[in-house]
């Protein structure tokens, strides 16, 4: 079962990317730009958190 496990943050990151792309390419107004900017902020936070955990894991294995 562990082979099928996916980090919830990774799933959230994928959803945020898809939502951001969908919104960006279907609308062209001020609300869209604000929404995409917020989604990109969330994407960056998730990436940093995931990368931080990967680094900690590598250091602890060394």
CORMONOR-V658476 format. One line per field, one symbol per residue. ss: DSSP state (@ for helix, = for strand, . for the rest). psi: psi as a letter, one per 20 degrees, with the letter a starting at -180 (. if undefined). burial: 1 if it has 24 or more other C-alpha atoms within 12 Angstrom, else 0. Layout:
ss: ???
psi: ???
burial: ???
//
This chain:
ss: .@@@...@@@@@@@@@@@@@@@@@@@...@@@@@@@@@@@@@@@@@@@@@@@@@@@@@@@@.
psi: hhhippphhgggggggggggggghiiqmrggggggggghhgggggggggghghggggghhh.
burial: 00000000000010011001001000000000000100110110010000000000000000
//
